[in-house]
Every structure is written in structure tokens, then in C-alpha cells.
Amino acid sequence: MERSNKRLVYICSPYSGDRVANTEKAKRYSRFAVDAGAVPFAPHLLLPLYMKEESERGQALYMDLVFLGRSDELWVFGNRISSGMQAEIDRAKQLGMPVRYFSEDMKEETDERSQHHYCE
């Protein structure tokens, strides 16, 4: 296995709402990143294993931002930007981190706001 300069990519996509469907999408987005030669990290695939969304959301969001700070790039997927995702995007921009936007079918978009709907 080659240990080259692979980018650590933070996967940013919706979790709330239809959690089952959104978890499956996050898995697909992560596989897409692997196939693109990156090392993906999708916190909403890991944190729900040991944290409660209903009572520990604030702590989980804090942990997300810690993970994000150790990443090389932020990849945003889907056409809906939740408040949690927006916090991740804002933090990545504060850190000067590259932010890339992709549709749900993993096509890269050049205009960050053209296909995205901002919501809570």
C-alpha cells in the first residue's frame, strides 16, 4: 500500500431528516472520495455509533469541527445545506481550506450556491 500524499477529505452531507438514506449517501460519497485518491472522513458515519443525536448534538458538532480542522479539504455533497453543514463550510473557509461542491450524483459544481438550498 502506497503512503503517498493523499488528501484527508472531510465529507460534508446531510445527516438529519432521513438518517437511514443520508447514511447510505454518506457511504457512497466516501467511496467516491476513495476512488478519487483521497482519504475520506465522514463523521456522521462514526459518531452515531456512540453518541445520541437528540441529547449530544452540540458536542457532536464541536467534535465535527475538531475533525474538520485536521482535514485537508472539505467536500460538500447534495443540494441541501443544513445548519450543521453551513457551520462546517464556514469553519473550512475561516481556515483557508479548499471547499469543493458536488451534486448528489457526485458531479462537481463550479458555483457553490447554484444547486444548493440552504435550510435548517
C-alpha positions as CSV (number, residue, x, y, z in Angstrom):
1,M,0.0,0.0,0.0
2,E,1.4,3.4,-1.1
3,R,1.5,6.0,1.7
4,S,1.8,9.0,-0.6
5,N,0.4,12.5,-0.2
6,K,-3.2,11.5,-0.2
7,R,-5.5,14.3,0.9
8,L,-7.7,13.9,4.1
9,V,-11.1,14.9,2.8
10,Y,-13.9,15.7,5.2
11,I,-17.3,14.6,3.8
12,C,-20.0,17.2,4.4
13,S,-23.5,16.0,3.7
14,P,-26.9,16.0,5.4
15,Y,-27.5,13.6,8.3
16,S,-30.7,14.8,9.9
17,G,-34.0,14.1,8.4
18,D,-34.0,10.6,6.7
19,R,-31.0,9.4,8.7
20,V,-31.0,5.9,7.0
21,A,-31.0,7.3,3.5
22,N,-28.5,10.0,4.4
23,T,-26.1,7.5,6.0
24,E,-26.2,5.4,2.8
25,K,-25.5,8.6,0.8
26,A,-22.5,9.4,3.0
27,K,-21.2,5.9,2.4
28,R,-21.4,6.5,-1.4
29,Y,-19.8,9.9,-1.1
30,S,-16.9,8.4,1.0
31,R,-16.4,5.6,-1.6
32,F,-16.3,8.3,-4.3
33,A,-13.5,10.1,-2.4
34,V,-11.6,6.8,-2.1
35,D,-11.9,6.2,-5.8
36,A,-10.7,9.8,-6.4
37,G,-7.5,9.0,-4.5
38,A,-8.4,10.7,-1.2
39,V,-8.8,9.5,2.4
40,P,-12.4,10.4,3.3
41,F,-13.7,11.0,6.8
42,A,-17.5,11.3,7.3
43,P,-18.2,12.0,11.0
44,H,-21.9,11.1,10.7
45,L,-20.9,7.6,9.8
46,L,-18.9,7.3,13.0
47,L,-20.3,9.5,15.7
48,P,-23.9,8.0,15.7
49,L,-22.3,4.7,16.8
50,Y,-21.5,6.1,20.3
51,M,-23.3,9.5,20.6
52,K,-27.0,10.4,20.8
53,E,-28.1,12.9,18.2
54,E,-31.1,14.1,20.4
55,S,-29.1,14.9,23.5
56,E,-25.5,15.3,22.4
57,R,-25.9,17.2,19.1
58,G,-23.9,20.2,20.3
59,Q,-21.0,18.1,21.5
60,A,-21.1,16.1,18.2
61,L,-21.0,19.3,16.2
62,Y,-18.0,20.5,18.2
63,M,-16.2,17.2,17.5
64,D,-17.1,17.6,13.8
65,L,-15.2,20.9,13.8
66,V,-12.2,19.3,15.5
67,F,-12.1,16.6,12.9
68,L,-12.5,19.2,10.1
69,G,-9.6,21.2,11.5
70,R,-7.3,18.2,10.9
71,S,-8.5,17.7,7.3
72,D,-7.0,19.0,4.1
73,E,-10.2,19.7,2.1
74,L,-14.0,19.9,2.7
75,W,-16.2,18.2,0.1
76,V,-19.9,19.2,0.3
77,F,-22.4,16.8,-1.2
78,G,-26.1,17.2,-2.1
79,N,-28.4,20.1,-2.9
80,R,-29.4,20.8,0.8
81,I,-27.2,22.7,3.2
82,S,-28.2,22.1,6.8
83,S,-27.2,24.4,9.6
84,G,-24.6,21.9,10.7
85,M,-23.2,21.7,7.2
86,Q,-23.1,25.5,7.0
87,A,-21.1,25.6,10.2
88,E,-18.6,23.2,8.7
89,I,-18.4,25.2,5.5
90,D,-17.9,28.5,7.4
91,R,-15.2,26.9,9.5
92,A,-13.4,25.5,6.5
93,K,-13.4,28.9,4.9
94,Q,-12.1,30.5,8.1
95,L,-9.2,28.0,8.0
96,G,-8.5,28.8,4.3
97,M,-9.3,25.2,3.5
98,P,-10.3,24.2,-0.1
99,V,-14.1,23.6,-0.3
100,R,-15.5,21.6,-3.2
101,Y,-19.2,21.2,-4.0
102,F,-20.7,18.1,-5.6
103,S,-24.3,17.2,-6.5
104,E,-26.0,14.1,-5.0
105,D,-24.8,12.1,-8.1
106,M,-21.2,13.3,-7.3
107,K,-20.8,15.7,-10.2
108,E,-18.6,18.6,-9.2
109,E,-20.2,22.0,-9.3
110,T,-18.3,25.2,-10.0
111,D,-20.8,27.6,-8.5
112,E,-21.2,26.8,-4.8
113,R,-24.7,28.3,-4.4
114,S,-26.2,27.4,-7.8
115,Q,-27.6,24.0,-6.9
116,H,-27.8,24.2,-3.1
117,H,-30.8,25.0,-0.9
118,Y,-30.0,26.4,2.5
119,C,-32.2,25.3,5.3
120,E,-32.2,24.4,9.0
